[in-house]
Amino acid sequence: MKQLSITLIILLGIYSCKPSSKQSSTAKVKAEKVLILDSLLHPWSMAFLSEEEVLITEKDRKLIKANLSTKEKNIIKGFPDDLVDSIRVKDFRDNSGLFEVIKHPRFEENHFIYVSYAAESNEGTTTKIIRASLKEDSLSDVKSIFLAEPYRFDLFHYGGGMTFGQDGKLYVTIGERFYNEIDQPALPVAQDLNDRRGKIHRLNEDGSIPKDNPTFEGESLPSIYASGIRAAQGIHMDPVSGQIWFSEHGSVQGDELNLLKPGANYGWPIETTGKYRNKTFSPPKIKNAQFTPPKYYWLQTIAPSGLTSYHGDEFPQWKGDLILSGLSRGSLWRIHLEDNEVVSLEELFVNDRVRSRKVASSPEGKLYMLTDEKNGKLIQIRNVAKP
């Protein structure tokens, strides 16, 4: 991808790739953060059960159900006991813990939820996906549907993002698990189609493999949908367009926004829009490899995490835009798309930065974010502009 020519308007926090008709709307917008819940221990993800009830994963603690009216928080019982979290491990780079929680598309019928987390054994840790039935405040019929073996003692880049597509299939991001690219084997794991790491996988709702997954030249694992992934956390299916977008952490810069395509290779670590941590690393040549460029990449580090598409009524100018949270410098981005191309970006709350792990919409289209803090918060983003 060619580097976009971007004009930075510092006072507005807007990056403009080309004029946008939506930005010229006369409707007023004044986004404001409103605290809904606090005392969350590094929350990672949320899934709304209703307009009042939401499931929240605390990265360093538990899966909880919170009532937004009463502020009551209940721990969900019955979670597997192989969870490892970063409280127990003293490494500043440690990424282990509870990750994503999502509902089955027919949750009202089957009560299924899906949770990703760092699971441990005597061989190390890996990313695990479970499906369980949620009744009241307890899990039952817990089933492991995906295990991103091999286990490793590295504590980073688990991935763990999940979304259902319009096809009813489950899409899962798995990181490549290396902090430094110099530790890669001769064939980097993200390029090895017989390795689960560094991939996006596509599964049936029960964890079995869809028969129409893409095929690759040579031997490959049948669950692989796309390869060349370093550390993708956010993944989201736009309910209107059906397109699936995912965010990816670079090493030194190189943070990206990607549009998911079947069989695509997103390049890592052969190609990157950033730099390598180790200056002596020289990526191998892979014959006949074709790489898919990102739809956008940042020249600075934003550490992109969760993302969602906005289709609510409160911010009419934002309809169809992506909202992307970031960990570095507490960034929160509104990304305007036209024909699946990024045409403008606005960085929100530039004077009120906080590490943000996840953004999501409620059933009524209200926009919420989670802050990644020891005293983590659930915040609603409201339009307080006067007509």
N, C-alpha and C positions, 0 to 999 in steps of 0.2 A: 504494500500500500504506500502510495506517495504521502509524504508528510503533508497534512492539511495546512493551507495558508490561513492563519487565524489572527484575527484582530482582537486584542484584549482590551475591554473597556473596564478598567479597574474599579471604578466607582460602582458600577452595576454588577460586577462579577460575571459578565457575559462574554463567552467566546463565540464569535460569529463566523461561520464558514461561508454562508451566503445569506442574503435576505430571506426572512421567513414571514409569510403573510400572517401567521398566527401571532407573532410577536407584535405586530402592528395593531392588534385589536385595541379598541378603546376601553374595554372592560378593565376595571381596576383590580390589581393584585397586590396584596400585602400579606406575605406568609409569616405566620407566627407559630412558635412552639408552645404547646400547652401540655404541662405535665399531667399524665394520667395515673401512672404507677411508678413507684421507686422501690428501693431495697431489693433489686434483682442482681444476682451475682454473675456479672459478665454474660448477659443474655445474648443468644446467638440467632434464634429464629422464632417465628410466631405463625400460628395458623388459627384463623378465626373460626370458631364453631357456630357463632351467631354474632349479632351486633354487640352483644354484651359480654360474651364469653370467648376467651382466647387461650390457646395452648402456647406456652413459652418454654423454650429450652434455655436453661442456664448452663453455660459452658462448663462452669466449675461446680455444678451442684446437681440439680434435679430437673425433671420434666414437671412443669406445674400447669394448673388450670387457674386462670384469674377471671374474676368478675369485675368488669370495668365500672359498674355502678356502685357495688358495695365495697370494692377494693379488696375483697377476700381472695386469698391465694391458697390453693390446696395442692399438695404434692401428689403426683400420680403414682400409685403403688403398682408393684409387679414388674418394674423395669429389670432387665437382665443385670447380673452382678459382675459382668466382665468389663464394665465401663472403667476407663482410666481417665482422670482429669488432671489439669495442670496444677492443682493444689498439692498433689502428692509428688510432683516432679519439679525439682529446682533448676530449671533451665529457662532463661528469658525468652528463648525461641520456641518454647514448647507450645504446640498447637492442639494438644489432645483435649478431649472433653466431649460434651454433647454438642451436636451440630444441628442439622435441619430437622424440622417436623412439618409434615404436610398431611392433608386429608386425602383419602380416596375420592375420586370424582363422584362416587355414589355413596358418600359417607352416611347420609341420612338412612340409607337402606342397610348397609353392612357394618357401619361403625368402625371401619378400618382406618388406622393412621399408620404413617411410615416415619421412622426415626433413623437418622444416621449418627454414628458416634465412633469414637476411638475405642476399640476393643483390645484387650490385652490377653496374652498367654505367656507361657514360659519362654516363647520364642520372640517376644517383643509385642508390638502393637500394629493394628491395621484398621482400615475403615470398614465398618460393618453397617449393613442396612437391615432393619427388622420391620416386619409388618405385625400389627397387633390390633385386637378389638378393644375399643375404649368404651367402657360402661361406667357411668358416673365418674369416680376418681380412681379407677383401677384398669390395668391392662390384663387381658386374657388371650389365650390362643396365640402367644408370641412365637413368631416364626422368623428365623434368619433367612433372608432371601438373597443376600449378596455379601460376600466376604472378599475384600480386595487383597488376597494373599499375593506375595509372601508377607508374613509378619516381619517387621524390622524394629530395631531399637532406636531408629531416628524418630524424632517427635514433631515432625513438621510436614506441612503440605499434604494433609489428608484429603482435602477436597470436601466431599460430603454434601454438596448441593444437590437438590432434587426438585423435579417438576414433572407433572403429567402433561403429555402433549394432547392435541386434539384427537390423536389416534388412539387415546386410551393407554398408551405405553408410558412406562416410567423411565425418565432420563436421569442419570446419576453421574456426577463429576467425581473423579478420583485423581488426586494429585500424584506427582511422581516421587515424593517423599525425600528428595535430596535437598539439603540446604545449600550446598555448593556443587556446581556442575562438574568440578574436577573429580568428584567421587563417582561419576557416571561410569558404567561399564562401556566396553568398546562400542556396542550398539546401545545407545541411550534408551532407557526404559520407555520413555514416551514415544519412541519410534519402533519399539519392539512389539509387534502385534500378537505375540504370545505371552505378553505381560499385562496384567490388569491395570498397572499403575500408569498415570499420565494419559488417561483416556476419558471419554464420555461413553457410558454404557447405556444400552436401551434394553429394557426388560418388560416382560408381561407383568401384570399386576401381582402375580404370585411368585415372581422371581424367575420363571422359566424364560427361555430365549425365543423371541419372535422369529418366525420363519422368514420374514421379509427384511431382516437386518441386512445392511450392506455387506457385500462380499469384497474381499481384498485379494490381491495377487499373492499366491503362496499360502502358507499356513497362518491361521489367525484364530483368536478366540472369538466365538460366535456372538458374544454379548457386545463387542466393540462397535460403536456407532461413529466415533471420530477419535483421532489420535493427535499426538504432538501437543499435549496439554501440560503446562508446568504446575500451576496451582490455581485452579478455578474453584471458586466458592459459590458465587451467585449464578443461578440459572433460572430462567423464567419464560413461560409460554404466554405470549400476548393473547388474551381470550378473543380478541376481535380479528386480528390478522392470522393467528395460529402460528406465527413465527416464534422460534425459540432463540433467545439471546442469552449469552453468558459472559461474565466478567472474569478476567484472569490477572493474577499477580505476576508482574515481571520480577527480574532479579534486581538489577540496578536500573531504575526506570523500566520502561517496557510494559507498563500496565495497559491492558487492552479491553476493548469491547468487541465481542465476536458474535456473528450470526451463525447459528448451528446449521450445518449441511451434512447429509449422510455421506459417509466415507471420506470426509475432509480431513486433511492433515494440517494442523495449525502451526507446525514448524519447530516447536521447541525440542531440543536446544540447538538445532541446526540453524534456524533463523530466529531472530528476536528483534523487536523494535527498540530494545534497550541495550544494556551492556551485561557482561558476565561478572560474577563476583570475583572469579579468579582470572587474572589478566593473562595467565599462561594457557588457559583452556582454548583448545582449537577444535571446533566441532568436526566430526567425521563427514566425509562425503557419502551421500546415499544416492545410488544410481537411480535415475528416472523418477526421483521424488518430485511431487508437485505439491506446493504449499499454498494454503488459503490465507490471505492477509487479513488482518483485523479490519473491522469497519471504522474503528477509531483507536488511537493510542495517545497517551499523555506524555508530554516531554518531562513532566515532574512526576514524582512518586505520589500516588493517591491511595494505593493499597485497596483496590476495589473489592467490595464484599457483596452484600445482597443487592438485588435489583428487582424492580417491578415496573409494570406499565400502568399509566394513570388513565382511568376512564370515568372519573367521578364528575360531579357537577359543580363542586365548590370552586375549582380552578378551571374554567372553561377553556382558557388559552393553553392549558397543559394536556388536553385530551389527546391520547395516542402517544404521548411522550414517555420515555423511560426515565425512571427515578433511580439513581444509583448511589448507594452509600459507600463511604470510604473510611479507612482506619487512619491513614496518614493525615495529620493536621486537621482531622475531623471534617473531612470534606463530604458534601452532599450535592449531587449534580442532577440537574434536569437536562435531558438530552432530547432534542427535537429531531424527529425523523421524517423524511419524505422518500417514499419508494425504497424503504430499507437502507437509506443512506443518512448519515449524520450531517445535518445542515447547521445546527447551532447548539451551543451548550451554555447553561447558566449554573454557576456555582452558588448555591443557596447558603444563607446564614454565614457569610464570610466574617462577620464580626461576633459570631457566637459559635465557635467551633467546638465539636466534641466528637470523639471517635464513635462512628456509627456503623453498626454491624448489619442491620437489616431494615428494609423498608417493605411495607405491605399495605394492601387496601382491605378494608372491612367489606362485608357483604353489601353495604350501602354505598361503597365507594369512598369512604373517608380514608385519609392517608395517615399512616402511622410509621414511626421509626423506633428502633431500639438502640440505646447507647451502650457501648462496650466499656463498662466501668465496673469497679468493685461495688459501687452503689449504682447499678445500672438502672435505666429508666425506660419506660414506655411513654413515648411522646406522640401526641396528635399534632399534625401540621394543619393549621386552619387559615382560612382567608379572612382577615379582619379589616380589609379595605371597606370604607364606607361607599355606598352607591353614589 
